[in-house]
């Protein structure tokens, strides 16, 4: 529990540090809700601050993946208003950076879960119902990504 709280605190700090970022890979992008706009910049800030705080590269990489996914999710959701599209964008951002389906799935699921919790809590002010919304969003994200992985595997087998 203590480790989880530390990671969450570091992620919050990292996302706050990237609030001034307005461009990604030389392209202008719309700012997301928390002020950050570039998944790669969010990931780098999260990695650096987590590694500095913990000295552990595995923990830092996990924090970077989560920050990248959360920023990609927020950017996509702000543009499309669709949680499924945002979940796929979060997955894609992490997968492109890591080439690891397990890491991408975990980070995208966490991003969807966090977004659902935050939205529900902001609307209702109740942590219990926000937790339920987060759990449901995580389940939906896992199902969506699992069906997406099955479709990709089927397409690759057909080639």
C-alpha angles and dihedrals in degrees: 000000000000091000091049092051090049092051092048091049092049091049091051089050092047093050089049091052091054093052091104095055112112104164137050123201089344093305124114113240134183114261116249125227095278093047098255119113109176120072091200093052091048090050093050093048091048093047093048096047094043093047090049091050098043108019088222119121094197092055090044092051091050090050090048092051091049093048091048092049094046092051093046090047093051093047093049095044091049089053101039107020088220121122093199092055090045091051091051090048091052090049092047094050093053095040091051090053099042107021085218119124093195093055093042093049093048094048095045091048090050091049092052091045093050093047092051092048093049093047094047094046092048091050101042106017090222121122093198095058090040088055090051091050090049092051091049091048091050091051092048091048092050091049092047093049093044091053089046091052091049091052092049092047091050091050092049091049091052092054 
